[in-house]
Amino acid sequence: MDFRDGAKLKPLSVFAMSSLTDIVLLLLIFFLLTSSFVTNFGIRVDIPRAETATVTQQNFINVTVTNDGRFYVMGELVSRANLAASIREQSQRSPNATLVLRADKNAIIDDAVNVMNIAQALNLNIMMATERAAR
């Protein structure tokens, strides 16, 4: 029995995109949420490993010392002569900040100590960034 009254039905020529947009929206939300947990400093240094770890505060001044003696304050290249002025400027922008020192494990120790001396003179808390050692 055919209850269609003899009329031929045409197939749908429009593709329903609603299910595809739902999937794209869910993927977008997933990537936005997970990307906020990834910290990308942009300057590649091989930092030493430590047995213990602490969580840094959100209020920090990031100073990087590379193995070839370059200094980066908050991701910007700074000369050795302007290092103290740049750290002082950042500490004035965010009072009670913690200085996070990311020194390459092959960097000259004197460069890292120089950064620590500047931070000590500015009464900043100092934290050395390390990676957790594999067990």
Contacts in CASP RR format, 6 or more apart in sequence:
PFRMAT RR
TARGET T0000
AUTHOR 0000-0000-0000
METHOD contacts of the structure
MODEL  1
MDFRDGAKLKPLSVFAMSSLTDIVLLLLIFFLLTSSFVTNFGIRVDIPRA
ETATVTQQNFINVTVTNDGRFYVMGELVSRANLAASIREQSQRSPNATLV
LRADKNAIIDDAVNVMNIAQALNLNIMMATERAAR
41 62 0 8 1.000
41 64 0 8 1.000
41 75 0 8 1.000
41 102 0 8 1.000
42 75 0 8 1.000
43 64 0 8 1.000
43 66 0 8 1.000
43 72 0 8 1.000
43 75 0 8 1.000
43 102 0 8 1.000
45 64 0 8 1.000
45 65 0 8 1.000
45 66 0 8 1.000
45 67 0 8 1.000
45 102 0 8 1.000
45 103 0 8 1.000
45 104 0 8 1.000
45 107 0 8 1.000
46 67 0 8 1.000
46 104 0 8 1.000
46 105 0 8 1.000
46 106 0 8 1.000
47 102 0 8 1.000
47 103 0 8 1.000
47 104 0 8 1.000
47 105 0 8 1.000
47 129 0 8 1.000
47 130 0 8 1.000
47 131 0 8 1.000
48 105 0 8 1.000
48 130 0 8 1.000
48 131 0 8 1.000
49 130 0 8 1.000
49 131 0 8 1.000
49 132 0 8 1.000
49 133 0 8 1.000
49 134 0 8 1.000
50 130 0 8 1.000
50 131 0 8 1.000
50 132 0 8 1.000
50 133 0 8 1.000
51 132 0 8 1.000
51 133 0 8 1.000
53 130 0 8 1.000
53 132 0 8 1.000
54 127 0 8 1.000
56 98 0 8 1.000
56 100 0 8 1.000
56 127 0 8 1.000
57 98 0 8 1.000
59 94 0 8 1.000
59 96 0 8 1.000
59 97 0 8 1.000
59 98 0 8 1.000
60 97 0 8 1.000
60 98 0 8 1.000
60 99 0 8 1.000
60 100 0 8 1.000
60 127 0 8 1.000
61 73 0 8 1.000
61 74 0 8 1.000
61 87 0 8 1.000
61 90 0 8 1.000
61 91 0 8 1.000
61 94 0 8 1.000
61 97 0 8 1.000
61 98 0 8 1.000
61 99 0 8 1.000
61 100 0 8 1.000
61 124 0 8 1.000
62 72 0 8 1.000
62 73 0 8 1.000
62 74 0 8 1.000
62 75 0 8 1.000
62 100 0 8 1.000
62 102 0 8 1.000
63 71 0 8 1.000
63 72 0 8 1.000
63 73 0 8 1.000
63 87 0 8 1.000
63 99 0 8 1.000
63 100 0 8 1.000
63 101 0 8 1.000
63 102 0 8 1.000
63 115 0 8 1.000
64 71 0 8 1.000
64 72 0 8 1.000
64 75 0 8 1.000
64 102 0 8 1.000
64 103 0 8 1.000
65 71 0 8 1.000
65 101 0 8 1.000
65 102 0 8 1.000
65 103 0 8 1.000
65 104 0 8 1.000
65 107 0 8 1.000
65 111 0 8 1.000
65 112 0 8 1.000
65 115 0 8 1.000
66 72 0 8 1.000
66 104 0 8 1.000
66 107 0 8 1.000
67 104 0 8 1.000
67 105 0 8 1.000
67 106 0 8 1.000
67 107 0 8 1.000
69 107 0 8 1.000
69 108 0 8 1.000
69 111 0 8 1.000
70 77 0 8 1.000
71 77 0 8 1.000
71 78 0 8 1.000
71 79 0 8 1.000
71 80 0 8 1.000
71 83 0 8 1.000
71 111 0 8 1.000
71 115 0 8 1.000
72 78 0 8 1.000
73 83 0 8 1.000
73 86 0 8 1.000
73 87 0 8 1.000
73 90 0 8 1.000
74 90 0 8 1.000
76 86 0 8 1.000
78 86 0 8 1.000
80 114 0 8 1.000
83 114 0 8 1.000
83 115 0 8 1.000
83 118 0 8 1.000
84 118 0 8 1.000
84 121 0 8 1.000
87 99 0 8 1.000
87 115 0 8 1.000
87 118 0 8 1.000
87 119 0 8 1.000
87 122 0 8 1.000
87 124 0 8 1.000
88 122 0 8 1.000
90 97 0 8 1.000
91 97 0 8 1.000
91 99 0 8 1.000
91 122 0 8 1.000
91 124 0 8 1.000
97 124 0 8 1.000
97 125 0 8 1.000
98 124 0 8 1.000
98 125 0 8 1.000
98 126 0 8 1.000
98 127 0 8 1.000
99 115 0 8 1.000
99 119 0 8 1.000
99 124 0 8 1.000
99 125 0 8 1.000
99 126 0 8 1.000
99 127 0 8 1.000
100 127 0 8 1.000
100 128 0 8 1.000
100 129 0 8 1.000
101 112 0 8 1.000
101 115 0 8 1.000
101 116 0 8 1.000
101 119 0 8 1.000
101 126 0 8 1.000
101 127 0 8 1.000
101 128 0 8 1.000
101 129 0 8 1.000
102 129 0 8 1.000
103 111 0 8 1.000
103 112 0 8 1.000
103 115 0 8 1.000
103 128 0 8 1.000
116 126 0 8 1.000
119 125 0 8 1.000
119 126 0 8 1.000
120 126 0 8 1.000
END
